[in-house]
Amino acid sequence: MKAPGRIRLRTGLLVLPLLAFVLVTFIAPLGTMLVRSVHDPVVADALPETMEALAGWDGQGLPDEVAYEAVARDLVRANEERTLGQVASRVNRVRSGLRSALTRTARRMPEDAAAPWRDVLSNLHEAWDEPETWHAIQSAGDRFTSRHYLNAVDLQWLPDRSVGRQPEERRIYLALLWRTLWISLGITFLCLLLGYPVAHLIAHAPPHRQNLLLALVLVPFWTSLLVRTTSWIVLLQTQGVINDVLVALGLLGDDGRLAMVYNMTGTFVAMTHVLLPFMVLPLYSVMRSIPRRHMSAAASLGAGPFQAFRKVYWPQTLPGVGAGSLLVFILAIGFYITPALVGGSTGQLISNMIAYHMQTSLNWGLAAALGGILLAGVLVLYVVYDRVVGIERMSLG
């Protein structure tokens, strides 16, 4: 009885380093991202008196004198504690233009300021006479909020606490999400269209040729992604190799060169090239296990080549089709470097906007919300695939 227990303990100890690695490198960052997308206590911690004073405000008109006095004290204290910049940035994300209002108020507040506080703040900046300023502070002060997820789909909280659309000039994320979705689907379809015959050729080639063909498929894995992407820039740019060849052949005039990079064309071409091996390899692993006599048997029963393919061969390759398509789509939906280099303004994906908010605007809450939406989309796709095809039929080799 003791031996099985010791075996289980030993097995658990062997698996423990892997579990720790997964926890530290995957679960913890993922959990932190999801928490950050709904939890933002900076404003509430820096302006506690203001948030308490606004708790009883009905959102109609301007708040009372207590709120003006509270925000004056909180802003001065935040300036002294060097948290004013973070507060102003978060309020400015709710309503643009308020960063200067908060920083100017805090830095120009007279030391001998006294009631009426509304007059004091209004003299420092006219924004304090606008109800929208107080709505923005109240919204930014929520510790737990769905604001980031609403922004990620071009929505916002209105003053009456209902949900409405963002102003037209700020509706960018929903269009980017749809663009990312259809580009990922298009690249998945292209990879399947190109990869299926390539995998079939490799699977049915003589053994000595299979190794060579597989090596050619694997060559991209041995080359840096950055090198592969910049190579396409050299090939596709207006003064690049492809345009030079077309001009030399007389197919194009020198003034009619094709714009194939820094647009959607460049994104499709470069991403398809990068992701094609991820489609070919699962397909090849399934195709090589299909006995060749199945097609011969279908032909002997009177089926034509197309009918034999549709009735016999194609259904047997569906596990590889599903695995390759799911793998390519998941990788494509999160691609960043290639669209950033060859996509231009029309070929950018939502991952580029996530990187912008992480590195430039420092709006980590919105970046986390956008990442959370992508994660939810992938999980939905996984569930749908499991229900329709069955995840147990997936084959990666």
C-alpha positions as CSV (number, residue, x, y, z in Angstrom):
1,M,0.0,0.0,0.0
2,K,2.9,2.3,0.7
3,A,4.6,1.8,-2.7
4,P,1.8,3.5,-4.8
5,G,1.8,6.4,-2.4
6,R,5.6,6.9,-2.8
7,I,5.2,6.6,-6.6
8,R,2.5,9.3,-6.6
9,L,4.7,11.5,-4.3
10,R,7.7,11.0,-6.5
11,T,5.6,11.8,-9.6
12,G,4.2,14.9,-8.0
13,L,7.7,16.2,-7.1
14,L,8.9,15.6,-10.6
15,V,5.9,17.6,-12.0
16,L,6.3,20.4,-9.4
17,P,9.0,22.4,-11.3
18,L,6.8,22.4,-14.4
19,L,3.8,23.5,-12.4
20,A,5.8,26.3,-10.9
21,F,7.1,27.4,-14.3
22,V,3.6,27.5,-15.7
23,L,2.3,29.4,-12.6
24,V,5.1,32.0,-12.8
25,T,5.2,32.5,-16.6
26,F,1.6,32.0,-17.6
27,I,-1.0,31.9,-14.8
28,A,0.3,34.8,-12.7
29,P,0.8,37.2,-15.6
30,L,-2.6,36.3,-17.1
31,G,-4.3,36.7,-13.7
32,T,-2.6,40.1,-13.2
33,M,-3.7,41.3,-16.6
34,L,-7.4,40.3,-16.0
35,V,-7.3,42.0,-12.6
36,R,-5.8,45.2,-13.9
37,S,-8.5,45.4,-16.6
38,V,-11.2,45.9,-13.9
39,H,-9.2,47.2,-10.9
40,D,-7.8,50.7,-10.9
41,P,-7.5,52.2,-7.4
42,V,-5.1,55.1,-8.2
43,V,-7.7,57.9,-8.2
44,A,-9.6,56.6,-5.3
45,D,-6.4,56.3,-3.2
46,A,-5.2,59.8,-4.1
47,L,-8.5,61.6,-3.8
48,P,-10.2,59.9,-0.9
49,E,-12.1,63.0,0.4
50,T,-13.3,63.9,-3.0
51,M,-14.7,60.4,-3.7
52,E,-16.4,60.5,-0.3
53,A,-18.0,63.9,-1.1
54,L,-19.1,62.7,-4.5
55,A,-20.7,59.5,-3.1
56,G,-23.9,61.4,-2.3
57,W,-24.0,63.5,-5.5
58,D,-26.8,62.6,-7.8
59,G,-24.9,63.7,-10.9
60,Q,-27.3,66.6,-11.7
61,G,-25.7,70.1,-12.0
62,L,-22.6,70.8,-9.9
63,P,-21.7,69.2,-6.6
64,D,-21.9,71.2,-3.4
65,E,-19.2,73.3,-1.6
66,V,-18.0,70.2,0.3
67,A,-16.8,68.5,-2.9
68,Y,-14.9,71.7,-4.0
69,E,-13.1,71.9,-0.7
70,A,-12.3,68.2,-0.7
71,V,-10.9,68.2,-4.2
72,A,-8.8,71.3,-3.4
73,R,-7.2,69.5,-0.4
74,D,-6.8,66.2,-2.3
75,L,-5.1,67.8,-5.3
76,V,-2.6,69.7,-3.2
77,R,-1.8,66.6,-1.2
78,A,-1.4,64.5,-4.4
79,N,1.0,67.1,-5.8
80,E,3.1,66.9,-2.6
81,E,3.1,63.1,-2.7
82,R,4.0,63.1,-6.5
83,T,0.9,61.1,-7.5
84,L,-0.8,64.0,-9.2
85,G,0.5,63.0,-12.7
86,Q,-1.0,59.5,-12.4
87,V,-4.4,60.9,-11.2
88,A,-4.5,63.5,-14.0
89,S,-3.6,60.9,-16.6
90,R,-6.5,58.6,-15.5
91,V,-9.0,61.4,-15.4
92,N,-7.9,62.7,-18.7
93,R,-8.6,59.2,-20.2
94,V,-12.2,59.6,-19.3
95,R,-12.5,63.2,-20.5
96,S,-9.7,64.7,-22.6
97,G,-8.4,68.1,-21.6
98,L,-8.7,67.6,-17.8
99,R,-5.0,66.8,-17.2
100,S,-4.0,70.5,-17.5
101,A,-7.0,71.4,-15.3
102,L,-6.0,69.2,-12.4
103,T,-2.3,69.9,-12.6
104,R,-2.8,73.7,-12.9
105,T,-5.2,73.7,-10.0
106,A,-2.9,71.8,-7.7
107,R,0.2,73.8,-8.5
108,R,-1.4,77.3,-8.4
109,M,-3.6,76.7,-5.3
110,P,-3.0,79.8,-3.0
111,E,-1.7,78.8,0.4
112,D,-4.3,81.1,2.1
113,A,-7.2,79.9,0.0
114,A,-10.5,79.8,1.8
115,A,-14.2,79.5,1.1
116,P,-16.1,79.8,-1.1
117,W,-14.0,77.0,-2.7
118,R,-16.0,77.0,-5.9
119,D,-14.9,80.5,-6.7
120,V,-11.2,79.6,-5.9
121,L,-11.2,76.6,-8.2
122,S,-13.1,78.4,-11.0
123,N,-10.6,81.2,-11.0
124,L,-7.8,78.7,-11.4
125,H,-9.5,76.8,-14.3
126,E,-12.9,77.1,-16.0
127,A,-13.3,73.3,-16.1
128,W,-14.5,73.3,-12.5
129,D,-17.7,75.0,-13.6
130,E,-18.6,72.1,-15.9
131,P,-20.5,69.0,-14.6
132,E,-18.5,66.8,-17.1
133,T,-15.4,67.4,-15.0
134,W,-16.9,66.0,-11.9
135,H,-18.5,63.1,-13.8
136,A,-15.0,62.3,-15.1
137,I,-13.5,62.4,-11.6
138,Q,-16.3,60.2,-10.2
139,S,-15.9,57.7,-13.1
140,A,-12.1,57.5,-12.8
141,G,-12.4,57.1,-9.0
142,D,-14.2,53.7,-9.2
143,R,-11.8,51.1,-7.8
144,F,-13.6,48.3,-9.7
145,T,-14.9,49.4,-13.0
146,S,-16.0,48.1,-16.4
147,R,-14.8,51.3,-18.0
148,H,-11.8,49.7,-19.8
149,Y,-13.9,47.0,-21.3
150,L,-16.5,49.6,-22.5
151,N,-13.7,51.7,-24.0
152,A,-12.4,48.6,-25.8
153,V,-15.7,48.3,-27.7
154,D,-16.1,52.1,-28.2
155,L,-18.6,52.6,-25.4
156,Q,-18.6,54.7,-22.3
157,W,-20.5,55.5,-19.1
158,L,-22.8,58.5,-19.6
159,P,-23.5,61.0,-16.7
160,D,-26.8,59.3,-15.9
161,R,-24.8,56.0,-15.5
162,S,-26.2,54.5,-18.7
163,V,-24.0,53.2,-21.5
164,G,-23.6,55.1,-24.7
165,R,-21.2,55.2,-27.7
166,Q,-18.0,57.0,-27.7
167,P,-17.7,60.2,-29.8
168,E,-17.1,59.3,-33.4
169,E,-13.4,60.4,-33.4
170,R,-12.7,58.0,-30.6
171,R,-14.4,54.9,-32.1
172,I,-11.3,53.0,-33.1
173,Y,-11.1,49.7,-31.2
174,L,-14.2,48.0,-32.5
175,A,-13.1,48.5,-36.1
176,L,-9.6,47.2,-35.1
177,L,-11.1,44.2,-33.5
178,W,-13.2,43.4,-36.6
179,R,-10.2,44.0,-38.8
180,T,-8.1,41.6,-36.7
181,L,-10.8,39.0,-36.8
182,W,-11.3,39.0,-40.6
183,I,-7.5,39.3,-41.3
184,S,-6.9,36.3,-39.1
185,L,-9.6,34.3,-40.8
186,G,-8.3,35.3,-44.2
187,I,-4.8,34.3,-43.4
188,T,-6.0,31.0,-41.9
189,F,-7.9,30.3,-45.2
190,L,-4.8,31.3,-47.3
191,C,-2.6,29.0,-45.2
192,L,-5.0,26.1,-45.7
193,L,-5.4,26.8,-49.4
194,L,-1.6,26.8,-49.9
195,G,-0.6,24.4,-47.2
196,Y,-3.0,21.5,-48.1
197,P,-1.4,20.7,-51.4
198,V,2.1,21.2,-50.0
199,A,1.4,18.8,-47.1
200,H,-0.2,16.3,-49.6
201,L,2.9,16.5,-51.8
202,I,5.3,15.9,-48.9
203,A,3.2,13.0,-47.5
204,H,3.1,11.2,-50.8
205,A,6.6,11.9,-51.9
206,P,9.3,9.2,-51.9
207,P,11.1,8.9,-48.5
208,H,14.3,10.5,-49.8
209,R,12.4,13.5,-51.0
210,Q,10.2,13.9,-47.9
211,N,13.2,14.9,-45.8
212,L,14.2,17.6,-48.3
213,L,10.7,19.0,-48.6
214,L,10.3,19.0,-44.8
215,A,13.6,20.8,-44.4
216,L,12.3,23.5,-46.8
217,V,9.2,23.9,-44.8
218,L,11.2,24.1,-41.6
219,V,13.7,26.6,-42.9
220,P,11.6,29.6,-41.7
221,F,11.8,28.3,-38.1
222,W,15.6,28.6,-38.4
223,T,15.4,32.3,-39.5
224,S,14.6,35.2,-37.2
225,L,11.1,36.5,-37.5
226,L,12.4,40.0,-37.8
227,V,14.7,39.0,-40.7
228,R,11.8,37.3,-42.6
229,T,9.6,40.3,-42.2
230,T,12.2,42.9,-43.3
231,S,13.0,40.6,-46.3
232,W,9.4,41.1,-47.4
233,I,9.9,44.8,-47.2
234,V,12.8,44.5,-49.6
235,L,10.8,42.4,-52.0
236,L,7.5,44.3,-51.9
237,Q,8.4,47.9,-51.6
238,T,7.8,50.3,-54.5
239,Q,11.5,50.2,-55.4
240,G,11.8,46.6,-54.4
241,V,12.8,43.4,-56.2
242,I,9.3,42.4,-57.4
243,N,8.5,45.8,-58.8
244,D,11.9,46.0,-60.5
245,V,11.3,42.7,-62.2
246,L,7.8,43.7,-63.4
247,V,9.2,46.9,-64.8
248,A,12.1,45.1,-66.4
249,L,9.7,42.7,-68.1
250,G,7.6,45.6,-69.3
251,L,4.5,44.5,-67.4
252,L,4.5,47.8,-65.5
253,G,5.7,51.3,-66.2
254,D,8.2,52.9,-63.9
255,D,5.5,55.4,-62.8
256,G,3.0,52.6,-62.2
257,R,4.8,50.5,-59.6
258,L,2.5,48.6,-57.2
259,A,2.2,49.5,-53.6
260,M,2.4,46.1,-51.9
261,V,3.9,47.1,-48.5
262,Y,2.8,49.3,-45.6
263,N,-0.8,48.3,-46.4
264,M,-3.1,45.3,-46.1
265,T,-1.4,43.4,-48.9
266,G,1.9,43.5,-47.0
267,T,0.3,42.2,-43.9
268,F,-1.4,39.3,-45.7
269,V,1.7,38.2,-47.6
270,A,4.2,38.4,-44.7
271,M,1.9,36.8,-42.1
272,T,0.9,34.0,-44.5
273,H,4.6,33.3,-45.1
274,V,5.4,33.2,-41.4
275,L,2.4,31.1,-40.4
276,L,2.3,28.6,-43.3
277,P,4.5,26.0,-41.6
278,F,2.1,25.9,-38.7
279,M,-0.6,24.7,-41.2
280,V,1.6,22.3,-43.2
281,L,3.1,20.3,-40.3
282,P,-0.3,19.2,-38.7
283,L,-1.7,18.4,-42.1
284,Y,1.4,16.4,-43.1
285,S,1.3,14.4,-39.8
286,V,-2.3,13.4,-40.5
287,M,-1.9,12.7,-44.2
288,R,1.1,10.4,-43.9
289,S,-1.0,8.1,-41.6
290,I,-3.8,7.7,-44.3
291,P,-3.3,4.5,-46.2
292,R,-3.0,5.0,-49.9
293,R,-5.1,2.0,-50.6
294,H,-8.2,4.0,-49.5
295,M,-8.2,6.2,-52.6
296,S,-7.5,3.1,-54.8
297,A,-10.4,1.3,-53.2
298,A,-12.7,4.3,-53.8
299,A,-11.6,4.4,-57.5
300,S,-12.2,0.7,-57.8
301,L,-15.8,1.2,-56.6
302,G,-16.4,3.7,-59.3
303,A,-15.7,7.0,-57.6
304,G,-14.0,9.7,-59.7
305,P,-10.9,11.6,-58.4
306,F,-12.9,14.5,-57.0
307,Q,-15.6,12.3,-55.5
308,A,-13.0,10.1,-53.9
309,F,-11.2,13.1,-52.4
310,R,-14.4,14.6,-51.1
311,K,-15.9,11.4,-49.7
312,V,-12.8,9.5,-48.6
313,Y,-9.6,11.6,-48.3
314,W,-10.9,15.0,-47.1
315,P,-12.8,13.6,-44.1
316,Q,-9.8,11.7,-42.9
317,T,-7.7,14.9,-43.0
318,L,-10.1,17.0,-40.9
319,P,-8.2,16.5,-37.6
320,G,-5.1,18.1,-39.3
321,V,-7.2,20.8,-40.9
322,G,-8.8,21.7,-37.6
323,A,-5.5,21.6,-35.7
324,G,-3.7,23.7,-38.3
325,S,-6.5,26.2,-38.7
326,L,-6.9,26.7,-34.9
327,L,-3.1,27.1,-34.5
328,V,-2.8,29.6,-37.3
329,F,-5.8,31.6,-36.3
330,I,-4.7,31.9,-32.6
331,L,-1.2,32.9,-33.7
332,A,-2.5,35.4,-36.3
333,I,-4.9,37.1,-33.9
334,G,-2.1,38.0,-31.6
335,F,0.6,38.9,-34.2
336,Y,2.5,42.1,-33.5
337,I,5.9,42.5,-35.1
338,T,4.9,41.7,-38.7
339,P,1.9,44.1,-38.9
340,A,3.9,46.8,-37.2
341,L,6.7,46.6,-39.8
342,V,4.8,45.9,-43.1
343,G,1.2,46.9,-42.3
344,G,1.3,50.6,-42.3
345,S,-1.8,52.5,-41.1
346,T,-4.3,50.1,-42.8
347,G,-2.6,46.8,-41.9
348,Q,-2.4,47.3,-38.2
349,L,-4.1,44.8,-35.8
350,I,-5.4,45.1,-32.3
351,S,-2.2,43.7,-30.9
352,N,-0.4,46.9,-32.2
353,M,-2.8,49.0,-30.2
354,I,-2.2,46.9,-27.1
355,A,1.5,47.4,-27.4
356,Y,1.0,51.1,-27.8
357,H,-1.0,51.4,-24.6
358,M,1.5,49.2,-22.8
359,Q,4.6,51.1,-24.0
360,T,3.6,54.6,-24.9
361,S,0.3,55.8,-23.4
362,L,0.8,53.6,-20.3
363,N,-2.9,52.9,-20.2
364,W,-2.4,49.4,-18.9
365,G,-6.0,49.0,-17.9
366,L,-7.3,49.5,-21.5
367,A,-4.4,47.3,-22.8
368,A,-5.4,44.5,-20.4
369,A,-9.1,44.9,-21.4
370,L,-8.2,44.5,-25.1
371,G,-6.1,41.5,-24.2
372,G,-8.9,40.1,-22.2
373,I,-11.3,40.4,-25.1
374,L,-8.8,38.5,-27.4
375,L,-8.5,35.8,-24.7
376,A,-12.3,35.5,-24.5
377,G,-12.5,35.2,-28.3
378,V,-9.9,32.4,-28.4
379,L,-11.7,30.5,-25.6
380,V,-15.1,30.9,-27.5
381,L,-13.4,29.6,-30.6
382,Y,-12.0,26.7,-28.7
383,V,-15.4,25.8,-27.2
384,V,-17.1,26.1,-30.6
385,Y,-14.5,23.8,-32.2
386,D,-14.9,21.3,-29.4
387,R,-18.7,21.3,-29.8
388,V,-18.7,21.1,-33.6
389,V,-15.6,18.9,-34.4
390,G,-14.5,17.6,-31.1
391,I,-11.1,18.5,-29.6
392,E,-10.2,14.8,-29.3
393,R,-10.1,14.7,-33.1
394,M,-7.4,17.3,-33.2
395,S,-4.0,16.0,-34.3
396,L,-0.7,17.8,-34.2
397,G,1.3,14.8,-35.2
